[in-house]
């Protein structure tokens, strides 16, 4: 049958393998309290004491792992980058509407590249931000899996300690009943036995408090860690979906970068073709006008 020590050793081994257990730890105050009832059942009380003595360490590890998680709102920077790409692209196309770029517009373009970078560089920034978020998300998922893994083992130790505490409480209750029975029979030694009864009542109350609080702690931690399980599962799903999306849509980012860049070239080529057509058309009109006048002057001179 599995004992609290076996569960506890398994939980602590997980933390120790990852270097999360300090070399020296202070003894929890509850251990001194348990020493007062150790004679009721030495082995069971020692097992309970070891479990509760490590509870503080386990909670400290959980807090440190959570504190190490990197949290941010980098998604807003990705949104800003996409918005700036669209806004700057529209502005550059509007600059070319009149067929030329004036000095002020050139200065605006230089300032845009100096402060925000060109479009290709901003797409690279979006990719880097995504990869950083994915890395930190994966780190959070791994830390939470570590917490949950150790918690499952430690929770087993808590449950077994709760059972042992109930058994020790029953032993204390039997001794209390025996002392009360003896008190009723021995009137002459009543004062001495009354003190024994008071001691037995004190020890019984310690065991009862221990049993009750272990039950409360076990049930409460189950609810709290249940929420962490839900959060971890959802975060893991989002992480997997994010990785899958990026892995299958990185070509879309590349295509967007190439398309936005290509649009500038298409616009320039279109305006160049229109300028050539307009130039040829106007030249033909001028040629027709000038040629008529020259021929008329030649006819006058010849005839």
Secondary structure as GFF3:
##gff-version 3
##sequence-region A 1 303
A	DSSP	alpha_helix	4	17	.	.	.	ID=ss1
A	DSSP	alpha_helix	29	35	.	.	.	ID=ss2
A	DSSP	three_ten_helix	38	40	.	.	.	ID=ss3
A	DSSP	alpha_helix	42	67	.	.	.	ID=ss4
A	DSSP	alpha_helix	75	95	.	.	.	ID=ss5
A	DSSP	three_ten_helix	96	98	.	.	.	ID=ss6
A	DSSP	alpha_helix	103	116	.	.	.	ID=ss7
A	DSSP	alpha_helix	119	185	.	.	.	ID=ss8
A	DSSP	alpha_helix	190	302	.	.	.	ID=ss9
###
